[in-house]
Amino acid sequence: MTQRLSPATVGMLAAAPLLWAGNAVVGRLVHTLVPPLTLNFIRWALAFAILLPLAHGVLRPGSPVWPHWRRFALLGLLGVGCYNALQYLALQTSTPLNVTLVGAGLPVWMLAIGALFFGAPVTRRHVLGAVLSIAGVAVVLSRGEWGQLAALRLVPGDLYMVLATMCWAFYSWLLSRTSEPASVRGHWAAFLMAQMVFGLAWSGAFAGAEWAVAPRHVEWGWPLAAALAFIAVGPAVLAYRCWGVGVQRAGPAVAGFFINLTPLFAAVLSAAFLGEVPHLYHAVAFALIVGGIVASSRR
């Protein structure tokens, strides 16, 4: 259910897109150094090692996770095994502009999947919020010139991103349905580890299939090592922690609108690290996206 947003909840839901914006930038930078599905597997293997000291009890034979293994296997498939693997795969053939534009459809998928599969009502304020939020993203992507949107052409990578966005919408709705023991749900590291242990198996299987179909060379070095360290700690562990808490507090429908902050954060990161100066349309887009969040969360 949609709840009134508190500053702490806003901070949680904003931190995840910030880290995921960095993940998209880094994923594009290293796409020639490592295959996409292999990158996803290595990322989660490192995240698994980071969480192991905090949540090793989840792996014990008597852990309360195992009676609910089907739920955690599904969460691991959607949130760990599929979403980022499909995003990294999309960046092999699609431009960041197209990938971000396709990902901007998440609020619509959140509303549609919630209505079709979870019985969630869609109100006029949700529709208004979706329109404002997507309009804000379109302003960023078009750089204030609408003709650039008309010039976009879909490639296979865009279709991968559509699948990734659908996976994430299902994952977010499943997070809001609590059926596991409180001892697992109440401990963020244990809850993420419960998903990760299955997600790592899924991503490992996908990476194995990738090498079986088309083996590629991994170019090890400091650039790849630094990239792996960032995506394992930030976008994997910290962002999933923030997103899980935010979805529980605000509800999946409202939380979905915060994803559209990702392209704005990407613009800020570009200004910080690439020397690109922000423009007026960035401010306009920010106002539209925030307006969509406010409109969707009002009672």
C-alpha positions as CSV (number, residue, x, y, z in Angstrom):
1,M,0.0,0.0,0.0
2,T,1.1,3.6,-0.7
3,Q,2.3,5.3,2.4
4,R,3.3,8.9,3.1
5,L,6.9,9.5,2.2
6,S,9.3,10.3,5.0
7,P,12.7,11.9,4.5
8,A,14.4,8.6,5.4
9,T,12.3,6.7,2.9
10,V,13.0,9.3,0.2
11,G,16.7,9.0,1.0
12,M,16.6,5.2,0.6
13,L,14.7,5.3,-2.7
14,A,17.0,8.0,-4.1
15,A,20.2,6.3,-3.1
16,A,19.5,3.2,-5.1
17,P,19.1,5.0,-8.5
18,L,22.2,7.0,-7.7
19,L,24.2,3.8,-7.3
20,W,22.5,2.2,-10.3
21,A,23.4,5.2,-12.5
22,G,27.0,4.5,-11.6
23,N,26.5,0.9,-12.4
24,A,25.2,1.7,-15.9
25,V,28.2,4.0,-16.6
26,V,30.7,1.5,-15.4
27,G,29.0,-1.4,-17.2
28,R,29.3,0.5,-20.5
29,L,33.0,1.4,-19.8
30,V,34.0,-2.2,-19.3
31,H,31.8,-3.9,-21.9
32,T,34.8,-4.6,-24.1
33,L,36.8,-6.1,-21.2
34,V,34.4,-8.8,-20.0
35,P,31.3,-10.6,-21.4
36,P,28.0,-9.3,-20.0
37,L,26.7,-12.4,-18.3
38,T,30.2,-13.2,-16.9
39,L,30.3,-9.6,-15.5
40,N,27.0,-10.2,-13.7
41,F,28.2,-13.5,-12.2
42,I,31.6,-12.0,-11.0
43,R,29.7,-9.1,-9.5
44,W,27.4,-11.2,-7.4
45,A,30.2,-13.6,-6.4
46,L,32.0,-10.7,-4.9
47,A,28.9,-9.4,-3.3
48,F,28.3,-12.9,-1.8
49,A,31.7,-12.8,-0.3
50,I,31.1,-9.4,1.2
51,L,27.8,-10.5,2.8
52,L,29.0,-13.9,4.0
53,P,30.4,-12.7,7.4
54,L,27.2,-10.8,8.1
55,A,24.7,-13.5,7.1
56,H,26.4,-16.9,7.0
57,G,23.7,-18.4,9.2
58,V,21.3,-18.3,6.2
59,L,23.3,-21.1,4.6
60,R,23.1,-23.5,7.6
61,P,21.0,-26.7,7.1
62,G,18.5,-25.7,9.7
63,S,18.0,-22.1,8.3
64,P,14.4,-20.9,8.0
65,V,15.2,-19.9,4.4
66,W,15.0,-23.5,3.0
67,P,11.3,-24.1,3.7
68,H,10.7,-21.0,1.5
69,W,13.3,-21.8,-1.1
70,R,10.9,-21.4,-4.0
71,R,10.2,-17.8,-3.2
72,F,13.8,-16.9,-2.7
73,A,14.7,-18.8,-5.9
74,L,12.2,-16.6,-7.8
75,L,13.5,-13.4,-6.2
76,G,17.1,-14.5,-7.0
77,L,16.2,-15.2,-10.6
78,L,14.5,-11.9,-11.2
79,G,16.6,-9.5,-9.1
80,V,20.0,-11.1,-9.2
81,G,20.1,-13.5,-12.1
82,C,18.2,-11.6,-14.8
83,Y,17.9,-7.8,-14.3
84,N,21.5,-6.8,-14.4
85,A,22.5,-9.5,-16.8
86,L,20.0,-8.3,-19.3
87,Q,21.1,-4.7,-18.7
88,Y,24.8,-5.5,-19.3
89,L,23.7,-7.5,-22.4
90,A,21.7,-4.6,-23.6
91,L,24.7,-2.3,-23.4
92,Q,26.6,-4.5,-25.8
93,T,24.4,-3.5,-28.8
94,S,22.3,-0.5,-27.6
95,T,23.3,3.0,-26.8
96,P,23.0,4.4,-23.2
97,L,20.3,6.8,-24.6
98,N,18.1,4.0,-25.8
99,V,18.7,1.8,-22.7
100,T,17.8,4.6,-20.4
101,L,14.7,5.5,-22.4
102,V,13.4,1.9,-22.3
103,G,14.2,1.7,-18.6
104,A,12.1,4.8,-18.0
105,G,9.0,2.8,-18.7
106,L,9.4,1.1,-15.3
107,P,6.5,3.0,-13.6
108,V,4.2,1.9,-16.3
109,W,5.2,-1.7,-15.9
110,M,4.9,-1.4,-12.2
111,L,1.4,-0.2,-12.5
112,A,0.4,-2.7,-15.2
113,I,2.0,-5.8,-13.5
114,G,0.6,-4.7,-10.1
115,A,-2.9,-4.5,-11.6
116,L,-2.7,-7.7,-13.6
117,F,-0.9,-10.1,-11.2
118,F,-1.2,-8.6,-7.7
119,G,-4.6,-7.0,-7.7
120,A,-3.3,-3.5,-7.1
121,P,-5.6,-0.6,-8.0
122,V,-4.4,2.0,-10.5
123,T,-5.6,5.5,-9.6
124,R,-5.6,8.7,-11.6
125,R,-2.8,10.1,-9.5
126,H,-0.7,7.1,-10.4
127,V,-1.3,7.7,-14.0
128,L,-0.6,11.4,-13.6
129,G,2.6,10.6,-11.8
130,A,3.7,8.2,-14.6
131,V,3.1,10.8,-17.3
132,L,5.0,13.5,-15.4
133,S,7.9,11.2,-14.6
134,I,8.3,9.8,-18.1
135,A,8.1,13.3,-19.5
136,G,10.9,14.3,-17.3
137,V,13.1,11.5,-18.5
138,A,12.2,12.3,-22.1
139,V,13.4,15.9,-21.5
140,V,16.8,14.6,-20.3
141,L,17.1,12.1,-23.1
142,S,16.2,14.6,-25.8
143,R,18.5,17.3,-24.3
144,G,15.5,19.6,-24.7
145,E,15.2,18.9,-28.4
146,W,12.3,16.6,-29.1
147,G,13.5,15.8,-32.6
148,Q,16.2,13.5,-31.0
149,L,13.5,11.2,-29.7
150,A,12.0,10.8,-33.1
151,A,15.4,9.8,-34.4
152,L,15.7,6.8,-32.1
153,R,15.9,3.3,-33.6
154,L,15.3,0.1,-31.7
155,V,18.0,-2.6,-31.7
156,P,18.2,-6.0,-29.9
157,G,19.7,-4.4,-26.9
158,D,16.5,-2.3,-26.4
159,L,14.4,-5.5,-26.3
160,Y,16.8,-6.9,-23.7
161,M,16.2,-3.8,-21.6
162,V,12.4,-4.2,-21.9
163,L,12.7,-7.7,-20.4
164,A,15.0,-6.4,-17.7
165,T,12.5,-3.7,-16.8
166,M,9.7,-6.3,-16.6
167,C,11.8,-8.5,-14.4
168,W,12.5,-5.7,-12.0
169,A,8.8,-4.7,-11.8
170,F,7.9,-8.3,-10.8
171,Y,10.8,-8.4,-8.4
172,S,9.6,-5.2,-6.7
173,W,6.1,-6.4,-6.3
174,L,7.3,-9.7,-4.9
175,L,9.3,-7.8,-2.3
176,S,6.1,-6.2,-1.0
177,R,4.5,-9.6,-0.4
178,T,5.9,-10.9,3.0
179,S,5.7,-14.6,3.5
180,E,9.1,-15.5,4.9
181,P,10.0,-15.8,8.6
182,A,10.6,-12.5,10.5
183,S,14.0,-13.6,11.5
184,V,15.0,-13.5,7.8
185,R,13.0,-10.5,6.7
186,G,14.0,-8.4,9.6
187,H,17.7,-8.7,9.0
188,W,18.6,-7.0,5.7
189,A,21.9,-8.9,5.2
190,A,20.1,-12.3,5.8
191,F,17.3,-11.3,3.4
192,L,19.6,-10.3,0.6
193,M,21.8,-13.3,1.2
194,A,18.8,-15.6,0.9
195,Q,18.1,-14.1,-2.6
196,M,21.8,-14.0,-3.5
197,V,22.5,-17.7,-2.8
198,F,19.9,-18.7,-5.5
199,G,20.7,-15.7,-7.7
200,L,24.3,-16.6,-7.8
201,A,23.4,-20.1,-9.0
202,W,21.2,-18.6,-11.7
203,S,23.8,-16.1,-12.9
204,G,26.5,-18.8,-12.8
205,A,24.4,-21.0,-15.1
206,F,23.8,-18.1,-17.5
207,A,27.5,-17.2,-17.5
208,G,28.3,-20.9,-18.2
209,A,25.9,-20.9,-21.1
210,E,27.5,-17.7,-22.4
211,W,31.0,-19.3,-22.5
212,A,29.6,-22.5,-24.0
213,V,28.0,-20.6,-26.9
214,A,30.7,-18.0,-27.6
215,P,33.8,-18.1,-25.4
216,R,35.5,-14.7,-24.9
217,H,38.6,-13.4,-23.3
218,V,38.5,-11.4,-20.0
219,E,41.0,-8.6,-20.0
220,W,42.1,-8.5,-16.3
221,G,43.7,-5.4,-15.0
222,W,43.2,-2.5,-12.7
223,P,40.4,-0.9,-14.7
224,L,38.3,-4.1,-14.5
225,A,39.2,-4.7,-10.9
226,A,38.2,-1.2,-9.8
227,A,34.9,-1.5,-11.8
228,L,34.1,-4.9,-10.1
229,A,34.8,-3.5,-6.7
230,F,32.4,-0.6,-7.2
231,I,29.5,-2.6,-8.7
232,A,29.8,-5.4,-6.1
233,V,29.7,-3.0,-3.1
234,G,27.6,-0.1,-4.3
235,P,25.0,-1.2,-6.9
236,A,24.8,-4.8,-5.6
237,V,24.9,-4.7,-1.8
238,L,24.1,-1.1,-0.8
239,A,21.5,-0.3,-3.5
240,Y,19.6,-3.5,-3.0
241,R,19.5,-2.8,0.8
242,C,18.1,0.7,0.2
243,W,15.6,-0.4,-2.5
244,G,14.3,-3.2,-0.3
245,V,13.6,-0.9,2.6
246,G,12.2,1.8,0.4
247,V,9.7,-0.6,-1.3
248,Q,8.5,-1.9,2.0
249,R,7.9,1.6,3.3
250,A,6.5,3.4,0.3
251,G,5.0,0.5,-1.7
252,P,6.1,-0.8,-5.1
253,A,4.0,1.6,-7.2
254,V,5.4,4.8,-5.6
255,A,8.9,3.4,-5.4
256,G,8.9,2.7,-9.2
257,F,8.9,6.4,-9.9
258,F,12.2,6.9,-8.1
259,I,13.9,4.7,-10.8
260,N,13.5,7.6,-13.2
261,L,16.0,9.6,-11.1
262,T,18.6,7.3,-12.6
263,P,19.2,9.3,-15.9
264,L,19.3,12.6,-13.9
265,F,22.0,11.1,-11.6
266,A,23.8,9.9,-14.7
267,A,23.8,13.5,-15.9
268,V,25.3,14.7,-12.6
269,L,27.9,12.0,-12.7
270,S,28.8,13.0,-16.2
271,A,29.2,16.6,-15.1
272,A,31.4,15.5,-12.2
273,F,33.7,13.0,-14.0
274,L,33.5,14.0,-17.7
275,G,33.3,17.8,-17.4
276,E,29.8,18.1,-18.9
277,V,28.0,21.2,-17.7
278,P,24.4,20.8,-16.6
279,H,21.8,22.7,-18.6
280,L,18.4,24.3,-18.0
281,Y,16.6,21.2,-19.3
282,H,18.1,19.2,-16.4
283,A,16.3,21.4,-14.0
284,V,13.1,21.1,-15.9
285,A,13.4,17.3,-16.0
286,F,14.1,17.1,-12.3
287,A,11.0,19.2,-11.6
288,L,8.8,16.9,-13.7
289,I,10.2,13.7,-12.1
290,V,9.8,15.0,-8.6
291,G,6.3,16.2,-9.5
292,G,5.5,12.7,-10.6
293,I,6.8,11.2,-7.4
294,V,4.8,13.7,-5.3
295,A,1.6,13.2,-7.4
296,S,1.7,9.4,-7.1
297,S,2.4,9.4,-3.3
298,R,-0.2,11.9,-2.2
299,R,-3.2,10.5,-0.3
